[in-house]
Amino acid sequence: MNFRVLIALCLGVIVGSGCNSTQAPQEAPKVTVKPKQAQEVVKDSLFYIEQAKSLRPTALEQSNDLLLQAIAQSTIDNKPLQSIQLAEQVIPELSLAHQVNFGYLLLAEAYLAIDISNPIIIELARKIEPSYVPQDRLAWVEYHANLQQQKWLEASLNIVPYAQDEMAIQKIWQAMAHLSIKQLEQARWQHPVLLPWIQLALITKKTITDHQTYTQQIRDWRQSHATHKLNQFFPVDVQQSLGVTPITPTKIAVLLPLSGRLESQGQALKDGILSAYFNQNIGTDSLQSLEFFDSAKNTIDTLSPLIQEFDVIIGPLLKENISAVQQTLLSGQVLLALNRLDHPPEQVDTSQQLTSDAPLVESYYFSLAPEDEAKQLAEYVLQNGMHNTLVFADDTSLTKRMANTFEEHWRALTQAPAPKLHIFQTSKDMRNSVAQMLDVKQSEDRISQIERLADVEVIGKQRNRRDVDAIVLFANPEQTGLLNPIIEASLSAFAEMSLSVFASSYSYTQEQTDSSLRDLRHLTFIDMPWIINNEQWPSLSAQSTQLWPERADTNARLYALGFDAFSVIKQLRTLRGLPHSSINGLTGRIEVNSKGIISRQLSIAKINNNSVNLVEVD
């Protein structure tokens, strides 16, 4: 592009930005200039463009430096969109490596000023050669790129050399808090520069179930790191967690449908709660009363006066009843609903002990949300480096909801191509879908076409498409038992690598036989630990098998939900105050977010021949 044309385009960006500004016009300030005193020159982006314009066309390197300065100045002046528009004009015209790389850095910083979650930041971070740009500025671009990809440790390592102020110290803590105990233990030896953060994170994750031990170990940490900046800018969430008063109920009411169409589900939840009551310390220490109320026989208005004397209310099960129960509760009562609201109300501040005049009921929401499973599957597939995915889903509201959540979460995590989704209705439709989406049908058609043209029999094997590395199924166990062999049979002998197949808990049942397990070989799926490997709770497992030898999968999962709902009560406040802290339960690794929503990380297993084997993950 001609130099003068480039300058004209840059000037056009500045003029256009001014004309399109949505800010309200402001009255120009009155400036008094003393005689014989020159006005101060305003060095905005226009100043640098005019400077570049005044140079000779042969002074290309110098003029490009000025245009890059114009891009930087626009971001400094809080006009990042103008920076992006300028960069789009200037960067394609750059040829010197240091200018090109600096241009990418400026463009990334402009995008960061608008939206730190924009996936283009990942692409720009990959383009920048570190030797050509300021390392401290590149570190923040790479930090945000790694955050988007959930590379928490890498993000922390990006900025720790430059962590001098409170913001940087806290950013490292927020990233490190995502790491599991295993990841933290590994990082302790590999990255000593992060040791203070690692030690503090391990305390919050290992001792969270014992508030007294937790408090003492935090004090010890602060004494041993008295001069460290993390102690100087101590994490607010950890500080607040020290003042949290654990929930120690003396009376618990449980609202469940113990009759009617949901009697089976309600009874399974009741069995889990009772098992936890008789197996946990809370059942023998402070708790004096555990009482069940049938929400199928009683209206909310009828139940309201009956439950006002209880500290904690577990239930109700139906989403439509949660808000009605919340409105009847008194200040100081805690609600642990066994479902979720689409829009939970604001929560009370649990950093201080609740008082009688607390404005809102303290509420938590615990459910076996299928959307959580879909999100975990998306994260796991991407973490294993698989970016070209096909999704098959049964034509039901549940499986389509899971498939859509998988796709939405995938798009939020990566720039990789969005998964191609196919909804099937029948077994024949399912078989045709696999052949079509793996391009096996096209391969077969090509063989037939060659045979017709050559009038001879062609000895050949169909080839499946090479760009697919994973298939995700949202289907019931019977459909999965049909789908998985079809996928295996569709794989070409020429394929350079195997095709991984993933599924949710919806695809697995404890009632699998040796024959049905063979149909699921090589399948990787997620499910709660209680279903995959309940041998880690031998006495509880033996008791459950003895009392309910033929309990269906759905009710077995609800039993685990009831057990965990009762068991987690004492830790609810601390878990909610410490993002990404967790405890292990029958239903998975349990976390609580700031809105009181309880989520679970499920176990991962792979089926090999006739056995189900846990997959060890970080």
C-alpha positions as CSV (number, residue, x, y, z in Angstrom):
1,M,0.0,0.0,0.0
2,N,1.2,3.5,-0.8
3,F,2.6,5.3,2.3
4,R,0.3,8.4,1.8
5,V,-2.7,6.1,1.4
6,L,-1.9,4.4,4.7
7,I,-1.7,7.7,6.5
8,A,-5.0,8.8,4.9
9,L,-6.6,5.6,6.1
10,C,-5.3,6.1,9.6
11,L,-6.5,9.7,9.7
12,G,-9.9,8.4,8.5
13,V,-10.0,6.1,11.5
14,I,-9.4,8.9,13.9
15,V,-12.0,11.2,12.2
16,G,-14.5,8.3,12.0
17,S,-14.0,7.4,15.6
18,G,-14.7,11.0,16.6
19,C,-17.8,11.2,14.5
20,N,-19.1,7.9,15.8
21,S,-18.4,8.6,19.5
22,T,-21.3,7.7,21.7
23,Q,-20.0,9.8,24.6
24,A,-22.0,12.9,25.5
25,P,-20.4,16.1,24.3
26,Q,-18.5,18.0,27.0
27,E,-17.9,21.7,27.3
28,A,-14.3,22.5,26.4
29,P,-12.3,23.7,29.4
30,K,-11.3,27.3,29.5
31,V,-7.5,27.6,29.4
32,T,-5.7,30.9,30.2
33,V,-2.4,31.1,28.3
34,K,0.2,33.6,29.6
35,P,1.8,35.9,27.1
36,K,4.8,34.5,25.3
37,Q,4.1,31.0,26.7
38,A,3.4,28.2,24.2
39,Q,0.5,25.9,24.7
40,E,1.3,22.4,25.7
41,V,1.1,20.0,22.8
42,V,-1.5,17.2,23.3
43,K,0.2,13.9,22.2
44,D,-2.8,11.9,21.3
45,S,-3.0,9.3,18.5
46,L,-3.7,12.1,15.9
47,F,-0.4,13.8,17.0
48,Y,1.6,10.7,16.1
49,I,-0.2,10.2,12.8
50,E,0.5,13.8,11.8
51,Q,4.1,13.4,12.8
52,A,4.3,10.3,10.5
53,K,2.6,12.3,7.7
54,S,5.2,15.0,8.0
55,L,8.1,12.6,7.2
56,R,9.3,11.7,3.8
57,P,7.9,8.5,2.3
58,T,11.5,7.1,2.4
59,A,11.6,7.3,6.2
60,L,9.4,4.2,6.4
61,E,10.7,2.6,9.6
62,Q,10.5,5.9,11.5
63,S,6.9,6.6,10.2
64,N,5.8,3.1,11.1
65,D,7.2,3.6,14.6
66,L,5.0,6.7,14.9
67,L,1.9,4.8,13.7
68,L,2.5,2.1,16.2
69,Q,2.8,4.8,18.9
70,A,-0.6,6.1,17.7
71,I,-2.1,2.7,18.2
72,A,-0.6,2.5,21.7
73,Q,-1.8,6.0,22.6
74,S,-5.4,5.2,21.6
75,T,-5.5,2.4,24.2
76,I,-3.9,4.7,26.8
77,D,-6.6,7.2,26.1
78,N,-9.2,4.6,26.7
79,K,-10.1,4.2,23.0
80,P,-9.2,0.5,22.4
81,L,-11.7,0.2,19.5
82,Q,-9.8,3.0,17.7
83,S,-6.6,1.1,18.5
84,I,-7.9,-2.0,16.8
85,Q,-9.0,-0.2,13.8
86,L,-5.7,1.5,13.4
87,A,-3.8,-1.8,13.9
88,E,-5.9,-3.4,11.2
89,Q,-4.6,-0.8,8.8
90,V,-1.0,-0.6,9.9
91,I,0.1,-4.2,10.8
92,P,-0.4,-5.7,7.3
93,E,2.0,-3.0,5.9
94,L,4.8,-3.8,8.4
95,S,7.8,-5.8,7.3
96,L,10.3,-5.5,10.1
97,A,10.1,-8.3,12.7
98,H,10.3,-6.0,15.7
99,Q,7.5,-3.8,14.4
100,V,5.2,-6.7,13.4
101,N,5.5,-8.3,16.8
102,F,5.0,-5.0,18.6
103,G,2.0,-4.4,16.5
104,Y,0.5,-7.8,17.6
105,L,1.2,-6.9,21.2
106,L,-0.5,-3.6,20.9
107,L,-3.5,-5.2,19.2
108,A,-3.7,-7.8,22.0
109,E,-3.6,-5.1,24.6
110,A,-6.4,-3.2,22.9
111,Y,-8.6,-6.4,22.8
112,L,-7.8,-6.9,26.5
113,A,-9.0,-3.4,27.3
114,I,-12.4,-4.4,25.8
115,D,-12.9,-8.0,26.8
116,I,-10.3,-10.2,28.5
117,S,-12.2,-13.3,27.4
118,N,-12.0,-12.6,23.7
119,P,-10.5,-15.8,22.1
120,I,-8.5,-13.7,19.6
121,I,-6.1,-13.0,22.5
122,I,-5.0,-16.6,22.4
123,E,-4.3,-16.4,18.7
124,L,-2.3,-13.1,19.1
125,A,-0.3,-14.5,22.0
126,R,0.8,-17.4,19.8
127,K,2.0,-15.0,17.0
128,I,4.2,-12.8,19.2
129,E,7.9,-13.6,19.3
130,P,9.1,-12.9,22.8
131,S,12.5,-11.5,21.8
132,Y,11.0,-8.5,20.0
133,V,8.6,-7.1,22.7
134,P,8.8,-6.0,26.4
135,Q,8.6,-9.1,28.5
136,D,6.4,-7.6,31.3
137,R,3.7,-6.5,28.8
138,L,3.8,-9.8,26.9
139,A,3.4,-11.6,30.3
140,W,0.0,-10.1,30.8
141,V,-1.2,-11.1,27.3
142,E,0.0,-14.6,27.8
143,Y,-1.5,-14.7,31.3
144,H,-5.0,-13.9,29.9
145,A,-4.5,-16.3,27.0
146,N,-3.7,-19.1,29.5
147,L,-6.6,-18.2,31.7
148,Q,-9.0,-18.7,28.7
149,Q,-7.6,-22.2,28.2
150,Q,-7.8,-22.9,31.9
151,K,-4.0,-23.3,32.2
152,W,-3.9,-22.0,35.7
153,L,-0.3,-22.8,36.5
154,E,1.0,-21.5,33.3
155,A,-0.9,-18.2,33.8
156,S,0.6,-17.8,37.3
157,L,4.1,-18.4,36.0
158,N,3.6,-15.7,33.3
159,I,3.2,-12.9,35.8
160,V,5.0,-14.0,39.0
161,P,8.3,-12.3,37.9
162,Y,6.4,-9.0,37.7
163,A,4.2,-9.5,40.8
164,Q,4.9,-6.4,42.9
165,D,1.5,-4.8,43.3
166,E,-1.7,-6.0,44.9
167,M,-3.4,-6.7,41.6
168,A,-0.7,-9.1,40.4
169,I,-0.5,-10.8,43.7
170,Q,-4.2,-11.4,43.8
171,K,-4.3,-12.5,40.1
172,I,-1.8,-15.3,40.9
173,W,-3.8,-16.4,43.9
174,Q,-7.1,-16.5,41.9
175,A,-5.4,-18.7,39.2
176,M,-3.6,-21.0,41.7
177,A,-6.9,-21.6,43.6
178,H,-8.2,-23.6,40.6
179,L,-5.5,-26.2,41.0
180,S,-6.2,-29.6,42.6
181,I,-4.2,-30.9,45.5
182,K,-2.3,-33.2,43.2
183,Q,-1.4,-30.4,40.9
184,L,-0.3,-28.2,43.8
185,E,1.8,-31.0,45.2
186,Q,3.6,-31.4,41.8
187,A,4.1,-27.7,41.4
188,R,5.6,-27.4,44.9
189,W,8.7,-29.1,43.7
190,Q,8.8,-27.9,40.1
191,H,8.1,-24.2,40.7
192,P,9.5,-22.9,44.0
193,V,8.9,-19.3,42.9
194,L,5.2,-20.0,43.6
195,L,5.7,-21.8,46.9
196,P,3.9,-19.3,49.2
197,W,0.8,-19.4,47.0
198,I,1.0,-23.2,46.7
199,Q,1.3,-23.7,50.5
200,L,-1.6,-21.4,51.2
201,A,-3.8,-23.1,48.6
202,L,-3.0,-26.5,50.0
203,I,-4.1,-25.4,53.5
204,T,-7.4,-24.1,52.1
205,K,-8.0,-27.4,50.3
206,K,-6.7,-30.0,52.8
207,T,-8.1,-28.6,56.1
208,I,-11.4,-27.1,55.1
209,T,-13.4,-29.7,56.8
210,D,-11.9,-28.8,60.2
211,H,-12.3,-25.2,60.9
212,Q,-10.1,-25.1,64.0
213,T,-7.2,-26.8,62.2
214,Y,-7.8,-24.6,59.2
215,T,-7.6,-21.4,61.2
216,Q,-4.5,-22.4,63.1
217,Q,-2.6,-23.4,59.9
218,I,-3.5,-20.1,58.2
219,R,-2.0,-18.3,61.3
220,D,1.1,-20.4,61.1
221,W,1.5,-19.6,57.4
222,R,1.2,-15.9,58.0
223,Q,3.8,-16.0,60.7
224,S,6.3,-17.9,58.5
225,H,5.7,-15.6,55.5
226,A,5.6,-12.3,57.4
227,T,7.6,-10.4,54.8
228,H,6.1,-11.9,51.6
229,K,3.9,-9.8,49.4
230,L,1.1,-12.4,49.5
231,N,0.9,-11.9,53.2
232,Q,1.0,-8.1,52.7
233,F,-1.9,-8.3,50.2
234,F,-3.6,-11.3,51.8
235,P,-6.5,-12.9,49.8
236,V,-9.8,-11.4,50.9
237,D,-11.6,-14.7,50.5
238,V,-9.2,-16.5,52.8
239,Q,-9.4,-13.7,55.4
240,Q,-13.2,-13.7,55.3
241,S,-13.3,-17.5,55.6
242,L,-11.6,-17.3,59.0
243,G,-14.5,-15.4,60.3
244,V,-17.2,-17.8,59.0
245,T,-19.2,-19.6,61.7
246,P,-19.8,-23.2,60.5
247,I,-23.4,-24.4,60.3
248,T,-24.0,-26.5,63.4
249,P,-27.7,-27.4,63.3
250,T,-29.5,-28.9,66.2
251,K,-32.7,-29.5,64.3
252,I,-33.0,-30.4,60.6
253,A,-36.3,-30.7,58.6
254,V,-36.4,-32.6,55.3
255,L,-39.0,-31.8,52.7
256,L,-39.4,-34.7,50.3
257,P,-42.2,-36.3,48.2
258,L,-42.7,-39.5,50.1
259,S,-45.9,-40.5,48.4
260,G,-47.4,-40.0,44.9
261,R,-45.6,-40.2,41.6
262,L,-42.2,-39.2,43.0
263,E,-42.4,-41.5,46.0
264,S,-39.5,-43.7,44.7
265,Q,-37.2,-40.7,44.2
266,G,-38.1,-39.2,47.5
267,Q,-37.5,-42.5,49.4
268,A,-34.1,-42.9,47.8
269,L,-33.1,-39.4,48.9
270,K,-34.5,-40.1,52.4
271,D,-32.4,-43.4,52.6
272,G,-29.3,-41.4,51.7
273,I,-29.9,-38.7,54.3
274,L,-30.5,-41.4,57.0
275,S,-27.4,-43.3,56.0
276,A,-25.4,-40.1,56.4
277,Y,-27.1,-39.3,59.7
278,F,-26.1,-42.7,61.2
279,N,-22.6,-42.7,59.6
280,Q,-21.4,-39.1,60.2
281,N,-20.2,-37.4,63.3
282,I,-22.9,-34.8,63.0
283,G,-25.4,-37.6,63.8
284,T,-23.8,-38.3,67.2
285,D,-22.6,-34.8,68.3
286,S,-24.8,-31.7,68.3
287,L,-27.8,-32.8,66.2
288,Q,-30.9,-33.6,68.3
289,S,-33.6,-33.8,65.7
290,L,-34.0,-35.0,62.1
291,E,-37.6,-34.9,60.9
292,F,-39.1,-35.7,57.5
293,F,-42.1,-34.1,56.0
294,D,-44.1,-35.4,53.0
295,S,-44.2,-32.5,50.5
296,A,-46.6,-34.5,48.3
297,K,-49.3,-34.6,50.9
298,N,-48.7,-31.1,52.4
299,T,-48.9,-27.7,50.8
300,I,-46.2,-25.1,51.5
301,D,-48.6,-23.1,53.6
302,T,-49.3,-26.2,55.7
303,L,-45.6,-27.0,56.1
304,S,-44.5,-23.4,56.9
305,P,-45.5,-23.3,60.6
306,L,-44.1,-26.8,61.1
307,I,-40.6,-26.0,59.9
308,Q,-40.1,-22.6,61.5
309,E,-38.3,-24.1,64.6
310,F,-35.7,-25.9,62.5
311,D,-32.2,-24.6,61.9
312,V,-31.7,-26.2,58.5
313,I,-34.3,-27.3,55.9
314,I,-33.2,-29.8,53.3
315,G,-35.4,-29.8,50.2
316,P,-37.8,-29.3,48.5
317,L,-37.0,-31.5,45.4
318,L,-39.2,-29.7,42.8
319,K,-37.8,-26.5,41.4
320,E,-41.2,-24.8,41.4
321,N,-41.5,-25.2,45.2
322,I,-38.1,-23.7,46.1
323,S,-39.1,-20.0,46.0
324,A,-42.3,-20.7,47.9
325,V,-40.4,-22.3,50.7
326,Q,-37.8,-19.5,50.8
327,Q,-40.5,-16.9,51.3
328,T,-41.8,-18.7,54.4
329,L,-38.5,-19.1,56.2
330,L,-37.2,-16.9,58.9
331,S,-33.9,-15.0,59.2
332,G,-31.2,-17.3,60.4
333,Q,-32.6,-20.5,58.9
334,V,-30.6,-22.2,56.2
335,L,-32.2,-23.8,53.1
336,L,-30.4,-26.6,51.2
337,A,-32.7,-27.1,48.2
338,L,-32.3,-30.3,46.2
339,N,-32.7,-28.5,42.9
340,R,-31.6,-25.3,41.3
341,L,-33.3,-22.0,40.5
342,D,-32.7,-20.4,37.1
343,H,-32.0,-17.1,38.9
344,P,-31.0,-17.5,42.5
345,P,-31.7,-14.5,44.8
346,E,-28.9,-12.6,46.4
347,Q,-27.2,-14.3,49.3
348,V,-26.6,-13.2,52.9
349,D,-23.1,-12.3,53.9
350,T,-21.7,-15.4,55.6
351,S,-18.3,-13.8,56.5
352,Q,-20.0,-12.8,59.7
353,Q,-22.2,-14.8,62.0
354,L,-25.9,-14.5,61.0
355,T,-28.0,-12.4,63.3
356,S,-31.7,-12.4,63.9
357,D,-32.1,-9.3,61.7
358,A,-30.3,-10.8,58.7
359,P,-32.2,-9.6,55.6
360,L,-32.3,-12.8,53.6
361,V,-32.5,-16.5,54.0
362,E,-29.2,-18.3,53.5
363,S,-29.8,-20.6,50.6
364,Y,-27.9,-23.4,48.8
365,Y,-28.9,-25.4,45.8
366,F,-27.7,-29.0,45.3
367,S,-28.8,-31.1,42.2
368,L,-27.5,-33.7,39.8
369,A,-27.5,-31.1,37.0
370,P,-26.9,-32.8,33.6
371,E,-25.5,-29.4,32.3
372,D,-22.6,-29.8,34.7
373,E,-21.7,-33.1,33.2
374,A,-21.8,-31.7,29.6
375,K,-19.4,-28.9,30.7
376,Q,-17.0,-31.3,32.4
377,L,-16.9,-33.4,29.2
378,A,-16.1,-30.4,27.1
379,E,-13.3,-29.4,29.4
380,Y,-11.9,-33.0,29.5
381,V,-11.9,-33.5,25.8
382,L,-10.1,-30.2,25.2
383,Q,-7.6,-30.8,28.0
384,N,-6.7,-34.0,26.2
385,G,-5.8,-32.1,23.0
386,M,-8.9,-33.2,21.0
387,H,-10.2,-30.2,19.0
388,N,-12.2,-31.8,16.2
389,T,-15.3,-33.4,17.7
390,L,-18.5,-34.9,16.5
391,V,-21.5,-35.0,18.9
392,F,-24.4,-37.6,18.6
393,A,-27.5,-37.1,20.7
394,D,-30.7,-38.9,21.2
395,D,-33.8,-36.9,20.3
396,T,-35.0,-36.2,23.9
397,S,-35.2,-32.9,25.8
398,L,-32.5,-34.1,28.3
399,T,-29.9,-35.2,25.8
400,K,-30.4,-32.3,23.5
401,R,-30.0,-29.9,26.5
402,M,-26.8,-31.7,27.3
403,A,-25.5,-31.5,23.7
404,N,-26.3,-27.8,23.5
405,T,-24.6,-27.1,26.8
406,F,-21.5,-29.0,25.6
407,E,-21.4,-26.9,22.4
408,E,-21.9,-23.6,24.3
409,H,-19.2,-24.4,26.8
410,W,-16.8,-25.6,24.0
411,R,-17.2,-22.2,22.2
412,A,-16.5,-20.4,25.5
413,L,-13.3,-22.4,26.0
414,T,-11.6,-22.5,22.6
415,Q,-11.3,-21.3,19.1
416,A,-11.3,-24.8,17.8
417,P,-14.1,-25.6,15.3
418,A,-17.5,-25.9,16.9
419,P,-18.6,-29.6,17.3
420,K,-20.9,-30.9,14.6
421,L,-24.1,-32.1,16.2
422,H,-26.4,-34.8,14.9
423,I,-29.7,-35.7,16.6
424,F,-30.9,-39.2,15.9
425,Q,-34.3,-40.8,16.4
426,T,-34.0,-44.5,15.5
427,S,-31.3,-47.1,15.3
428,K,-31.3,-46.9,11.5
429,D,-31.0,-43.1,11.7
430,M,-28.2,-43.5,14.2
431,R,-26.2,-45.9,11.9
432,N,-26.7,-43.7,8.9
433,S,-25.6,-40.6,10.9
434,V,-22.3,-42.3,11.9
435,A,-21.6,-43.3,8.3
436,Q,-22.5,-39.8,7.0
437,M,-20.6,-37.8,9.6
438,L,-17.5,-39.9,9.3
439,D,-17.7,-39.7,5.5
440,V,-17.7,-43.6,5.3
441,K,-20.8,-43.4,3.0
442,Q,-18.9,-41.1,0.6
443,S,-16.0,-43.5,0.5
444,E,-18.3,-46.4,-0.3
445,D,-19.9,-44.4,-3.1
446,R,-16.5,-43.6,-4.6
447,I,-15.6,-47.3,-4.7
448,S,-18.9,-48.1,-6.4
449,Q,-18.4,-45.3,-8.9
450,I,-14.9,-46.5,-9.9
451,E,-16.3,-50.0,-10.3
452,R,-19.0,-48.7,-12.7
453,L,-16.6,-46.6,-14.7
454,A,-13.9,-49.3,-15.0
455,D,-16.4,-52.2,-15.3
456,V,-14.2,-54.2,-12.9
457,E,-14.4,-55.1,-9.2
458,V,-12.4,-52.8,-7.1
459,I,-10.8,-54.4,-4.0
460,G,-10.8,-51.5,-1.5
461,K,-11.7,-50.5,1.9
462,Q,-13.8,-47.5,2.8
463,R,-11.9,-44.7,4.6
464,N,-13.3,-42.5,7.3
465,R,-12.5,-38.8,7.5
466,R,-9.1,-38.1,9.1
467,D,-9.9,-34.8,10.8
468,V,-12.1,-36.1,13.6
469,D,-10.3,-37.1,16.8
470,A,-13.2,-37.5,19.2
471,I,-16.9,-38.4,19.3
472,V,-19.2,-37.5,22.2
473,L,-22.4,-39.4,22.8
474,F,-25.5,-38.2,24.7
475,A,-27.5,-41.4,24.6
476,N,-29.0,-44.0,27.0
477,P,-27.0,-47.2,27.8
478,E,-28.9,-49.3,25.2
479,Q,-28.3,-46.7,22.4
480,T,-24.6,-46.3,23.5
481,G,-24.2,-50.1,23.3
482,L,-25.4,-49.9,19.7
483,L,-23.5,-46.7,18.8
484,N,-20.1,-47.6,20.0
485,P,-19.7,-50.8,17.9
486,I,-21.0,-48.9,14.8
487,I,-18.3,-46.2,15.4
488,E,-15.6,-48.9,15.7
489,A,-16.8,-50.7,12.6
490,S,-16.7,-47.4,10.7
491,L,-13.1,-46.7,11.4
492,S,-10.7,-47.2,8.5
493,A,-7.8,-49.6,8.7
494,F,-5.8,-46.7,7.2
495,A,-6.6,-44.4,10.2
496,E,-3.3,-43.2,11.7
497,M,-4.8,-42.9,15.2
498,S,-7.8,-44.2,17.1
499,L,-11.0,-42.3,17.6
500,S,-11.8,-41.6,21.2
501,V,-15.4,-41.9,22.3
502,F,-16.8,-40.1,25.3
503,A,-20.1,-40.2,27.1
504,S,-21.9,-38.9,30.2
505,S,-23.4,-40.8,33.2
506,Y,-26.6,-41.1,31.1
507,S,-24.8,-43.7,29.0
508,Y,-23.8,-46.0,31.9
509,T,-25.7,-48.4,34.1
510,Q,-24.5,-50.6,37.0
511,E,-26.5,-53.4,35.4
512,Q,-24.0,-53.9,32.6
513,T,-23.3,-57.6,31.8
514,D,-20.0,-58.9,30.4
515,S,-21.6,-58.9,26.9
516,S,-22.9,-55.3,27.1
517,L,-19.5,-54.1,28.5
518,R,-17.8,-55.6,25.5
519,D,-20.1,-53.4,23.3
520,L,-18.8,-50.4,25.3
521,R,-15.1,-51.2,25.1
522,H,-12.8,-48.2,24.8
523,L,-15.6,-45.9,25.9
524,T,-14.6,-43.1,28.3
525,F,-17.4,-41.8,30.5
526,I,-18.0,-39.7,33.6
527,D,-20.1,-40.6,36.6
528,M,-20.3,-40.2,40.3
529,P,-17.8,-42.2,42.4
530,W,-20.6,-44.0,44.1
531,I,-21.6,-45.6,40.8
532,I,-18.2,-46.3,39.3
533,N,-16.3,-47.4,42.4
534,N,-18.2,-47.6,45.7
535,E,-15.6,-50.0,47.1
536,Q,-13.9,-46.9,48.6
537,W,-16.8,-46.8,51.1
538,P,-16.8,-50.6,52.0
539,S,-19.1,-50.5,55.0
540,L,-21.5,-48.1,53.4
541,S,-21.5,-50.1,50.1
542,A,-22.1,-53.4,52.0
543,Q,-24.9,-51.8,54.0
544,S,-26.5,-50.4,50.8
545,T,-26.3,-53.7,48.9
546,Q,-27.9,-55.5,51.8
547,L,-30.8,-53.1,52.3
548,W,-31.4,-52.3,48.6
549,P,-30.0,-55.1,46.5
550,E,-32.0,-54.3,43.3
551,R,-32.0,-50.5,43.5
552,A,-32.1,-48.9,40.0
553,D,-29.4,-46.6,38.8
554,T,-31.5,-43.4,39.1
555,N,-32.4,-44.1,42.7
556,A,-28.8,-45.1,43.5
557,R,-27.6,-41.7,42.3
558,L,-30.4,-40.0,44.4
559,Y,-29.3,-42.0,47.4
560,A,-25.8,-40.5,46.9
561,L,-27.3,-37.1,46.6
562,G,-29.1,-37.4,49.8
563,F,-26.0,-38.7,51.6
564,D,-23.9,-35.8,50.4
565,A,-26.6,-33.2,51.0
566,F,-26.6,-34.1,54.7
567,S,-22.8,-34.6,55.0
568,V,-21.9,-31.2,53.4
569,I,-24.0,-29.0,55.7
570,K,-21.1,-28.1,58.1
571,Q,-18.8,-27.0,55.2
572,L,-21.3,-25.0,53.1
573,R,-20.3,-21.6,54.3
574,T,-16.6,-22.1,54.1
575,L,-16.9,-23.7,50.7
576,R,-18.9,-20.8,49.3
577,G,-16.5,-18.3,50.6
578,L,-13.5,-20.0,49.0
579,P,-13.9,-20.4,45.3
580,H,-12.6,-23.7,43.9
581,S,-12.2,-25.3,47.4
582,S,-13.9,-28.7,47.5
583,I,-14.6,-31.8,49.5
584,N,-15.0,-35.4,48.2
585,G,-18.4,-37.0,48.3
586,L,-20.3,-39.9,46.9
587,T,-21.6,-37.7,44.1
588,G,-18.2,-36.3,43.2
589,R,-15.8,-33.5,44.2
590,I,-18.1,-30.9,45.6
591,E,-17.7,-27.1,45.2
592,V,-20.0,-24.2,46.1
593,N,-20.0,-20.9,44.2
594,S,-20.8,-17.4,45.6
595,K,-24.5,-17.8,44.7
596,G,-24.8,-21.0,46.8
597,I,-25.0,-23.3,43.8
598,I,-23.3,-26.6,44.5
599,S,-21.5,-28.3,41.6
600,R,-19.6,-31.6,41.3
601,Q,-16.6,-32.9,39.4
602,L,-17.4,-36.5,38.5
603,S,-15.0,-39.4,38.3
604,I,-13.7,-40.5,34.8
605,A,-13.6,-44.1,33.8
606,K,-12.7,-46.1,30.7
607,I,-14.1,-49.5,29.8
608,N,-11.5,-52.1,28.7
609,N,-13.0,-55.4,27.6
610,N,-15.1,-56.5,30.6
611,S,-13.8,-54.1,33.2
612,V,-14.4,-50.5,34.2
613,N,-11.2,-48.7,35.2
614,L,-10.9,-45.3,36.8
615,V,-8.8,-42.8,34.8
616,E,-6.5,-40.8,37.0
617,V,-6.7,-37.1,36.3
618,D,-5.1,-34.0,37.8
